Amino acid sequence: MNTTTLDTKTCDYCSGTGYFQLLLGGSETCTCCKGTGKKQD
């Protein structure tokens, strides 16, 4: 079984979710990946 990863690496800052959970409630879009959840080049 081959596992190939083609541009599917998750963003290190938001762990692939695309946003951060804020301590006071709510969420904020990850500025590193712009909400995509994928690592940018």
Contact map, one row per residue, 1 for C-alpha under 8 A:
11100000000000000000000000000000000000000
11110000000000000000000000000000000000000
11111000000000000000000000000000000000000
01111100000000000000000000000000000000000
00111111100000000000000000000000000000000
00011111100000000000000000000000000000000
00001111100000000000000000000000000001100
00001111110000000000000000000000000001100
00001111111000000000000000000000000001100
00000001111100110000000000000000000011100
00000000111111110100000000000001100011110
00000000011111110000000000000000000000100
00000000001111110000000000000101000000000
00000000001111111111000000000100000010000
00000000011111111100000000000000000010000
00000000011111111100000000000000000111000
00000000000001111111000000000000001110000
00000000001001111111000000001100111111000
00000000000001001111100000111100001010000
00000000000001001111110000111100000000000
00000000000000000011111011110000000000000
00000000000000000001111111110000000000000
00000000000000000000111111000000000000000
00000000000000000000011111000000000000000
00000000000000000000111111100000000000000
00000000000000000000111111110000000000000
00000000000000000011110011111000000000000
00000000000000000011110001111100000000000
00000000000000000111000000111110011000000
00000000000011000111000000011111111010000
00000000000000000000000000001111111000000
00000000001010000000000000000111111000110
00000000001000000100000000000111111111110
00000000000000000100000000001111111110000
00000000000000001110000000001111111110000
00000000000000011100000000000000111111000
00000000011001111110000000000100111111100
00000011111000010100000000000000100111110
00000011111100000000000000000001100011111
00000000001000000000000000000001100001111
00000000000000000000000000000000000000111
